[in-house]
Amino acid sequence: MTKKLHFFRTVKNSDEIIQDTVVSEPVAWKWWRRDIRVRAATRGVVILGADGSGKTTLVKAIRTQLPREISVRLLGMSDGAWHFPAVGRLYKLSLDRKKSLARNLALHFLLIPLDVLFRLSRPSGRFLVVERVPLKPLIINPVFRKLLFTLIGPKILFVVLDGDPAVFQLRRPTEETVETISDEQKKLRHLIKMLVNPDIFLIDSAKMSQAEVEQIAVEKIKEFFEGRDRSSRGA
């Protein structure tokens, strides 16, 4: 007996997505790959920044102020973000216990990339906004890096919330230290240097109120989605 799955399928108009269609498993896989190709035909925005920089608050503003055809995806490695909970548990185990080379290779070269790609497999809007990305797998795994940013879209705007790590730490006093935030910023800068001609909009969110950050970021993203984007500028 053929196993049945509830899945999305893409029709002739790429903006029209039919949900909860019962199909056979081989066809579901074919439609999953087609959904990925549809996703690659859109514009994407990637929100980057260390903890305390205001990423989550900015994404909430984007959800309320920008068009409904925007789809938001969380691609980080925090609790609740995982498509496959077992991968999240294994990742958390790798942080708490003695490091294992085999486990880390499996996580960063196979399991985490697979989990992240599945989070992109069901588009619900014409434009994509990504909050957080898995830094270490992207830095050490060039195949995953190329594939992920190809799937996010042919045109990507990187909104980078940067600034004084001491200011960010004051916003998350019980969760982070200045050192951990500074280390995360170094990884972000390292990742950006590895990208080919990235379109970057840099905001010093440590020197601005959250309302100011939201205003200039949302306006820039709106321009980008409407095709009115100009050369990137910082704020």
Secondary structure, DSSP 8 states (H G I E B T S, - for coil): ---EEEEEEE-SSTT-EEEEEEEEHHHHHHHHHHHHHHHTTSEEEEEEE-TTSSHHHHHHHHHHHS-TTEEEEE-S-STT--SSHHHHHHHHHHHHS---HHHHHHIIIIIHHHHHHHHTSS--SSEEEEE---HHHHHH-HHHHHHHHHHH-SEEEEEEEE--HHHHHHHSTTT--HHHHHHHHHHHHHHHHHSSS-EEEEEETTSS-HHHHHHHHHHHHHHHHTT---S----
